[in-house]
Structures are given as structure tokens and as C-alpha cells.
């Protein structure tokens, strides 16, 4: 199978279901940002500090692929069966946050991103996740979007924040509080 099809040379792309839309369409921007986020999660997974949670991060990446598939589908025409984003996916993030939170000191201030390259990689992913959430929220205002996708993305950005704090602790890096 060839990677190039030449069908997008004029600035359009096909959704699952056959509908062609502009590559600047909010739906394309949304799932493109999910793809970008997935790549950043891969970078987080590649950090040695996260070896013990690699399976957890792979599960998140798989869920992001499902979300991308939902967003890449024409809700009116696609007959492709895509797994649902269920409450259990959201609960997995919550349980992981609870597990990490048990090891962390109480947060009394906002913290500045950074302190270690691995932590910075995590904060970049968190920002991309928030952007994806904003885009999908905008898309959902005008088009059909599976109900749990925005909730999952909201929870994932929280997870990434807690993960950054956990990595800071594991790496014995300094957590710098924001002081306005």
C-alpha cells in the first residue's frame, strides 16, 4: 500500500464515510491535534523515569487513537464501527492520578513548568491536550462528537499535570512554585 494517494493535493481530505472536507476544517484540526498529543505521549513514555508506567501510557495512546478515529469519521455517513470512549477510560485516569497523588506533597501554589527535561516534555503534552480539548469543544458546538471525548481530554490534561509532579518527585527535581 502506498502512503501517498495524491487525493489531498488540492487541500482537501476524506473523512471515514467518504465526505471530503478542507484540511483547514475544525474536525481535521481536532484530530490532527489528537495525533500531535499522541506523539507527545510517546515522548513521555520514552522517558526512563516512566518505565514503570509504560503500559498505562500505551493504554492512553490507544484511547487517543480511538478518539482520533471518532473525529475522523463523518457522523452522518460512516459505517465504520469504532469502539466507544467509556467511563472506564476516564476512571483509569482518575485511579492513576489518585495513585500518584498519594506519593506527592500537598500542592499549595501553582507550579512553573520545568525542572527536568522529562517534566518539561510532560508539560508540553499537557498544553497540547488542553488545545485538543478546546478544539473538540468548539467542534462539538456545531457537529456530533461522542459525549465522553471532551471529558476524557479534560481528565487527561489533569493526569498529565499530576504525572509531571510525580516525575518531578521521582527525578528529585525541584518543583518551582509560581510567585506572582
N, C-alpha and C positions, 0 to 999 in steps of 0.2 A: 504494500500500500504506500503510495506516495504521500508525503507530508503536504506538498503544495498542490492546490487544486485550481488556482487562478480565479476562482469564483469571487474572491474578495478584492480583486484588483481595483474595482471602482468604488471602494469604500462601503460595501455592504457585506453582511454576513448572514448565515442562515441559523435560525433557531431550530431546536428539535420540534418537528412538526412541519418544517418546510418554509415557514414565513421568513422572508428576507427583510432585514432592518439595517439602518445605518450603523456603522461601527461606533458612532457617537451617541447612540441610543442609551438611555439611562439603564436599561436592562443589561446591555453589554458592559457598560461601565461598572455596574454592580457585580456581575460575575467575574469580570476581569480583576476587580479589587479583591474578590474572594480568592482568586488564583494567586494574586500577589501575596495575600495574607498566608496562604498555604505554603508558599515558598519561604516566607519568614519563619513560619512554624518549623519548617525543615531546618533552617539555620539554628533555631533554638534547640532542636533535637540533636543537632550535630555538636553542641557544646558539651565537653566532657562532664561538666557538673550535672547534666541532665541524663546521664546514662541510666540511672535507676528509674526514671520515669519515661523512658523511650517509648514503651508500649502505650502509655497514656497519650503521649504526643502523636503517635501514629493513629490512634483512635480519633483524635481531634482532626488530623489531616483527612482521614477517611470521611468524617462527617462534613468537613468543608467541601469535599468533592461532591457529596450528595447535595449540599446546598447549591453549589455551582450548577449541578445538573438541573435542579428545580428552576433556577434563574435563567438557564439557557433554553428552557422549554417554552413554547407558545402555549399558554394555559388553555387556549381555545381549540388548538389543532393537534397537539402532541398526543400520541397514543402510547408513548414510551412509559413503562411503569418504573417509577423512581421510588426508592424507599422513603418513608416519611421521616421527618425530624420529630422525634417524640420527646415527651417529658423526661424519659430515662436518659437521653443525651444531655439534657440540661442538668439533671440531678447528678450525673457523673462529674460534671464540672464543679458543682456545689460541694460534693463529697471530697473532691481533690482539694478544693480551697480550704475546707474545714480541716483536712489532714495537715496541710501546710501551715495554716493559721495556728494550730496547736503548738508549733515549734517557734513561732515568731513573737517578738516583744510587741506589746500593745502599740498601736500607731497613734501618736499624739499630734503629728503635723503631716501636711502633705510632704512628699519626698521628691527631691530632684532626680530625674533620670540619670543614670550613670553609676560610676563606682567600679565597674569592671566591664570589659568588652562583652561578656556573656549577658550581663544585666542590660547593657545598652541595646543589644540585639533584641532582647525581650521587650523593652520599652518601645522600640520601633514597631515591632509586631503589634503591640497594644494600640499604638496610634493608627496603624493601618486597619486594625479591627474596628476601631471607632469610626473611621472613614467608611468602611464597608457597611457598618450599621446605619450610618446617616444616608448613604446611597440607597440601601434596601428600604429604609423607611420612606424615603421620597418615592421610590418605585411603588411601594405598597399604597401610597395615597391615590394612585391612578390606575394600578393594574393589580391583578390577582397575584399574591405572594403567599406561600404556605405560612400559616399562622405562627408556627414556632421558630421560624428563621430569625426574626428580629430579636426574639427573646434569647435564642442561643447565642447570637452575636453579642448581645449585651452582657450575657453571663461570661462569654469567652474573654471579653476585654477585662472583666473583673478578675477572672482566672489568671490572665497574663500579668496583671498588676501584682497579684499575690505571688505568682511564680517569680517575678522579679525580686520581690522582697525575700523570698525563700532562697533564691540563688545568691543574693547578697549575703545572707547568713551563712550558707554553705561555703561560699568562697572567702568568708571572713573579710569581706569588703566593707567599706564604710557607707552607711545609709545617711545621706545628707538631707537634713530637714529643710524645707522651704521656709525662709525667714523674710517676710515682706518688709 
